[in-house]
Every structure is written in structure tokens, then in C-alpha cells.
Amino acid sequence: MTRARQRELQRPIASLLLELALVLEWPARRTAIALYALIERVFGTSSDPPVQRTVAQALVSGGLALGQLHRREEGIAICDRLVELFGQSADPVLRARVAWAMVNKGCFLQELGRDREAVALYEEVHRRFAHAPEATATYAVGRRNMWIALSRLGRTSEAAEIRRQLARLSDSSADPEAGIWGVRTIPIAAAAAAAWSVSSWISIVVYRAIPQMHPSWLVSPVLYVNHHEHSQLFVGAPLSRFTLMAYVGVLAAITVKWVIRLRFWVRIAFGIVFGGALANAFEYGVVGSVTDFIGIRALGIWSVGDICILLGLFAIGATGMVRPEALARGAKRRHLLIEVLSLAIVGTVISGSLVWVALAALVCAIGIVGALAALALPLTRRRIVGHLH
């Protein structure tokens, strides 16, 4: 096998291992740590830039996971390993991850009470990344943590100078996950394709096999089947079928950049919602109607696409309640609220019912309540900012 072919195989394998480790980090953190170590052990000597970026991300994530298990000395060793491997790289993505690792090491040192060592490390971060656009946000975190460490050491005049510098820092930042952007779209695309395929296939079967307007109970008196072709848009005839399809497609493409940084299961939920909305819009655009056949007493008749949208929205809302940090990982909350409401508008336009807007408002409320509850909880390390992941 040629070296070029080996590189081509290494890239997807390393990326998928990293994605799997990120998924496992919450339910099985120790397993995720083992996968991060495996990525570094197998691919750490690669000279291929995309693989190096994946290895660097694995080291950063592994260090953070160790810190969350209070194994800070091991986390510091991982950060040192990353700097040893990529500290001299000119690749902006790798430089951003080196800065990230150095700042996280400083956090671990502060948590261990080693503020003087942390200050020395933050001075090194300042020397190397003060004018590096790829590490702007990470550098700002390092300066803020340095201010905290100096304050603890009683060096108030130096702390005041750092505070003035913080006021002048820009809020702009580079995306530290640029190297794995592609692989993070896979769950969204796969979930959307699955929802679209299932919805379309079932609609075709129902359209051909079940006569219209012949209801029959599945679970009396709650659930029934009643084939109905919904052909009236909420806004009436002026809205073109293909305009609707284009709107859904553009909405999905634009908002992927907001969804891409979220946790794995939230991306899956958004993919299911996208797939259901696209299935309904595509069916309406092609045949001029949507095949509704799943009847729920007092809630009307639904298509499979409707069910996908409903399940996806509630999954997003439940995540916002149980794990609100998943809805703010690299994306602004207002982006997600706009996203949910926009998808609800699609459902409303197709179905002719305002129930989708009401459901979207409920989902947004659930997420907001979860976020507020998380903010209200006491934070044991609230003065240390550096855990960026």
C-alpha cells in the first residue's frame, strides 16, 4: 500500500475515533479517555496535517476529561505532550490547540494551588500568542486566568494592568474545531437522510396501499389510521411549491454552522427535524400534497415527516433541560431559538396549523428554563475560566 493511500485511510479512521470518543465522554468518560490515548498512540507520528489536527484535538479533549475526573497531574502531562508534539508547528489550527492546551494546563495548576507556576505559563502564552489571530479567544481566557492568579498572589498592580488589557481585547476568535468540521456534519446528514428516506418510503406505501378517508382504529380510542392528502398551504396558493423546498434547504444549509458545534445527540435531533421537514416539503413540491395518515385523537392527522419534526423538537427541548451546556457549546442560544422557530414555521406553512409554533415555543421555554437553572447552581470553580471544551 502506498504512503498516499495510507494517509487517505488514516484521516477518516482518526476522525471517526475522535467523534466516538466525544460521544462517549459524558456517559463513559474513562472509555473516552482510553480512545483519546489510542488516537495519540496510533496516529501521533503522522505527518499528515488533517491527522495531526485530529490528534491535537484528542489530546486537548483527553486532558480536559482527566481534569474533570480530578486527575489533574495526568491532565498536565497530556497538555505537555501536545506542546511537545506540535509546539513548533506553523499550522494555525495546531497553534490554536497548543494555546488551548497551555491555558488548560494553567487552569489545572491553579486548581492545584500552584498559582506562581500558572502565572509563568500564562506569560509564555502571552509571549507566543498575543498577536496570533487563531488563538484570540484562548489568549483572552489565559489573560483573565492570569489576572485571577495575580490577585490571589497579592500582586494587585500587575493584576490591575492585566484587567485593563482584558478590556481592550477583541471578542473575535478562530474556530478550534475547524479540523473536524467535516466529520461533525456526518451525524446531522445521516439522521436527516434516514428521516427523509423513511418518511418518503412510508408515504409512498400509504399513498398506494391505503384508500383515502377510510379510518380504522389502531389503539381505540386514541390512535387510528386515516389516509388524507393534505394539499392546502397555510398561506394559500401564492407560495410556490419549489419556493417552499428552497426555503427548507437554505434554512438547513445556513443553520448547520450553528448546529455543527453541538453535542452528538443534539445534532442527531436536529438532523431528524431537518429530514422530516425536507420530506414534507419535497413531497408537497413533487405531488402537490403531503400524505397524512397517523391520527391522534384531538391532535389531528400527521405524516411521518410531522412525527420526525415532533420527536426531534422534543429531544432538543429535553436536552436543553437536562444538559443546557450542550445547547451553548460554541453556538449562541439566540441562534438555536431562531433555528427551532424557523423549523416550526415550515411545519406551520405545510400543515396549516399553528400547533408547530406552539410546540416550538414550548421547546424554547424548556431550553431557557434549563439554562437558567444551570446558571443558578453554585459553581465550585466559577472563578477559573479555562475549561473551553
N, C-alpha and C positions, 0 to 999 in steps of 0.2 A: 504494500500500500504506500502510495507517495505521501510525502510530507504535507502537500497541499490538501490531499484528501483527508488526512488525519486531522488537520485544522478544521476542515468543514464539519467533521463529525464531533469534534470537541465542543464547538460552540453551542449547538442545541442541547447536548448532554449536560454540560456545565450549567446552562441557563435553566433547564428543567429541574436539575437537582437543587439549584438555588430557590426556584419557585416552590418546590416541595418543602424545603426547609422553612421558608417563610410561612407556608400554610400550617406547618406543624408547630410553629413557635409558640402559639398560645396554648393548644391542648396538650402538647408533648414537647416542652422546651428542651429537655435533655436530649431527646431524639434529634431535634433540630440542630442542637449544638454539635452532635456527632456528625450530622450531614455537612454542616459548615466546615468541620475539620476534615472530612473526606474530600470536599471540593478543594481545599487548600493542599491536601496531601497529593491528590491525583493531578491537579492542574496547576499547581503553584509554580512549576518550572516552565510553563508555556510562555512563548514569546509572541503569541497572537494577541493583539490589543483587546479585542472583544472578550476573550477568555480571561485576560488579566483583569479587566474591569469586573467580571463576574467573581473572580477570586477575591478581589479587593472588597467587593460588597459582602461576600460571605464572611470575610474576616471582621469587617465592621459589625455586621449583624451578630456574629458569634460572640464578639466582645461584649456587645450590649446585653445579649442573652445571659452571659455569665455574670455580668453585673446585676441583672435582675434577680439572679439566684444568690446574690451576695457573695459570689466568688470573684471578688474584685481583683485580687492579685493575679488570678488567671486571666481576667479581662485585660489587665495592664499588659501581660505578656503577649496577648493576641494583638493589642494595639502596637506594641513594639515590633512584632513580626511583620505587620503590614508596612510600617515605616521602613523596616529593613529591606523588604521586597521592592517597594515602589517609591521610596522616599526621594529618589533621584530622577523619577520619570518626568518627562515634559508633557505627557498626555494630560489635558485639562481635567478629564474625568477622574483619572487616577490621582492627580494632585488634590482634587476636591475630597476624595476619600481619605487621603493621607491627612488632610487638615481635620476631617471629621474624626478620624481615629485619635489624633493628638488631643483634640478637645475632649473627647470622651475619656481618654486616659487622665486628663486633668481633673475631670469630674470624679473619677474613681479615687484619685489621690486626695481630693477634698473630702470625700466621704470617709476616707480612712484617717482624716485629721492631719494630713501631710500638706498643709497649705503652702509652705515655702517651696516644696518641690513643684507644686502645681503652678505657683507664680513663675518659676523658672521656665516651666514648659510653655505657659501662655506667652511669655516673652519670646520664646522660639517661634511660636505660631505667628506672633506679630512680625517678627523679622522675615519669615518666609512667605506670609500670605496677606500682608497688609494691603498690597496693591494687586492681588490676584482676583480677577472678576469671577472666576469659577468657584471661589470659596468665600464670597462676600458674607452670606448668611452665617456660615460656620465661624468665620472670623469674628463676627459681631457677638456670637454666643461666647466665644473664648474671651473677648474683652469684658463681657458682663461678668463671667465667672471670675476673671482676674480681679475685677472690682470687688466682688464678694470676698475673695481670699485676702486681698489687701486690707479690707475693712476688718476682717477677723484678726489680722496680724497687728492691727493698730496703726497701720501706715496710712493715715487719713488723707494727707496731702496728695499722695500718689493715687489713692482711690478716687479723690475728687477730680483729678486730671483725667483718669480713665472714664469717669462719669461724663465729663464734658465731651470726650471723644465719642462716646456712645450716642450722644445727642446729634452728632454730625454724620453718623454712619448712614449709608443708604439702606433701604429695605430690600433692594434688589438682590436676587440670589440665582445661582445656577442650579439646575436640576441634578441632584446627586444620583438619580436613578436612570440617567439617560442611557446607560449601557444595557439596561434590562427592559427598556421601554417596549421592545417588540414582544418579548415573552409574556409581559404582563397583559397584553391585549388578547392572548390566547384564551383565557377563561371567558372573557366577555364575548368574543367571537364564537366560541364553541357553544356557550349557553344560548346565545341568540340564534345560531344556526339550528340547534336542537329544537328550541321552542318554535321557530318558524316551520321547520320540517314537520314536526308532529302536528302543529295546528293546521297546516295546509293539507297534509295527508288525511287527517280525520275529517276535515271539511269536505274534501273530495268524496270520501266514502259516504258520509251522511248525505251529501247532495244527490248522489246517485242511488243510494240504497233505501233511504227512508222517505216516505211520502210526506209532503208538506201538510201541516195542520192536522196531524193525527196523533194527539198526545197520548202518552202511556206512562204510567207511574213506574219509577224505579224503587223509590222508598216513599210509600204513601204516608202522609200527605205532604211531604217536604220536597222530594226530588223527582223530576219527571223529564221525559224526552219529548220534544215537540219541535220538529223541523220548521224553521221560519227563516225566510230570506229577507234580511234587513237591507233595504235599498235607499233609505232616505237619510242624507246627511243632516246634522243638526242645523247647519247654516243654510241649507237649501241648495238648489241647483247651481248657483253661480260658482261654487267651488269645484274646480276640475278634479277628476279622479287622480290624474297624474300629478297635479299640484300637491295633493294630499300625500301621495307617495314620496314626492321630492322633499316635502317638509319633514316627514318622519326620517328619511335618510340623512338629510342635512343635520337634523337635531341629533341623531345618533353620532354622526361624524364629529360634530363640534364638541359635544359634551364628553366624548371619550377622553379628552385631555383632562377633564375634571375627575372622571371616574378611575382613570388608569392608576392612580396612586393609592386607591383604597384597598382595604383588606380583601383577601381572596373571595370570601363568601359574599361580600357586598358587591364585588364585581360580577360574580355569578348571578346575583339577584338582578342587577341592572341589565345583564345580558338577557335574562329571561323576559324582563319587561320590554326591552328593545325587540326581541324576537316576536313576542305576542303582538306588539303594535305594528311591526312590519308585516306580519302575516295578515292582519286585518286590513291594513292599507293596501297591500298587494292584491288581496282577493277582491277588495272593492274596486281597485283600479282595473283589474282584468275582466271581471264578470259583472261589475256594477252592483254587487250586493255582498253582504257578509252572512255566512251560514251560522245562524244561532240555533242551538238545539238542546243545550243543557238548561233546564228550567229549575229554578229555585223559588219556592212559594214566597210571594210578597217581594221578591227581588228581580223578577222578570226572567228573560231567556238570555243565555250567554253563549258566546262562541268559545272555542278552546283558546284563541288569542286573548279573549277577555279574561279567562281564568289565569293565563300566564301573567298578564299585567297585574291582576289582583294579587296573586301569590308573591310576585316579585316586589310589589309595593309594600306588602305587609312584612316581608322579610327585611326590607330596608328599614322600615319603621321599628321592627323588633331589634335589629342591630343597633339602631340609634338609642334604644332604651337600655339594652344590656351592655353594649360596648360603644359608648358615644365617641371614644377616641378613634374608632375605625372610620367615622364619618368626618374626621378632620385631619386625616393623615395626608398632608400635602395638598389638600383641596379646601377652599373656603366653604363654610357652611351655606352661605347665600347661593353659591353655585349649585349645591345639591338641592336646595329648596327650589331654585329655578328649574332644575332638571326634572324633579318629581312633578311640579306643577305643569311643565310643558308636556310631559307624557300624559298627564291627566287630561289636558286639553285635547290631545289627539284622541283619547278614548271618548271624550265627550262629543267631539265632532263626528266620529264614526257612529257612535251608538245613539246619539240624540238624547242622551240622559246626563244630567248634571251629577249623577252619583259618583262619577270619577273625580270630579273636582272636590266633592266632599271627602272621598277616600284619601285623596292626596293631601288635603288639609289635615286630616287625622294623622297621616303618616308624618307630616312635617311637625305637627304638635308633639307626637310621641318622641321624635328625634330631639326636639328642642328641650322637652322635659328631661330626657336622659342626659343631655349635655349640661343643663342647669344643675341636675342632681350631682353629676360628677364634679362640677366646679365647687359645689357646696361641701364636698367631703374634705376633711383635713388632709393635707398633703405633707407627708413626713419629710420630704426633701424639696419643699417648694422653693427654696432659695437657690437651688442648683439647677441650672437650665440645660445642661449639656446633652441629655439623652435625646438625640434628634430623631431617632427612628421610631 
